[in-house]
Amino acid sequence: MALFPRSLLRLLLIPGVLGLGLWSLFTLRFQTELLPLFPQDLASVQTLKKAQAQMVSESEVLAVAQPGTNPGWAGLEKIASQLAGQPGIASAQVGMGSSGSPTQWLAGMIIALPPERFVDFKKALGPDAVAARLRTTLADMSGAL
């Protein structure tokens, strides 16, 4: 004679398996975003998080001013700094617009830098600085594989 009759074993086993199945169904969470699955202490993961936070927005408003019109570059920067403090505005930037090639507007932004920032920018483009930055960037992006 068995310790437990088969019918009693089935009576306990079926609700137990169903209960465990329902528990796992309600507690199982699928990760649909890949970023949280990567090691959070890697610089590349932190950079990706920052880029994603800066680029994702519900709406974007562009205000375009033609060159040579008022309020001028300084006035636009003042307006942008005032807008940045308003509720509901994540960031306000002044740019060169989309006329011309990206090289032209990037050159215009570099030329418009204050003298001390321009010197720093020039130093950052030196061969030694670029080689060092490339080494650290490759090391940061490769991470622990």
Secondary structure, 3 states (H helix, E strand, C coil): CCCCCHHHHHHHHHHHHHHHHHHHHHHCCCCCCCHHHCCCCCHHHHHHHHHHHHHCCCCCCCCCCCCCCCCHHHHHHHHHHHHHCCCCCCCCCCCCCCCCCHHHHHHHHHHCCCHHHHHHHHHHCCHHHHHHHHHHHHHHHHCCC
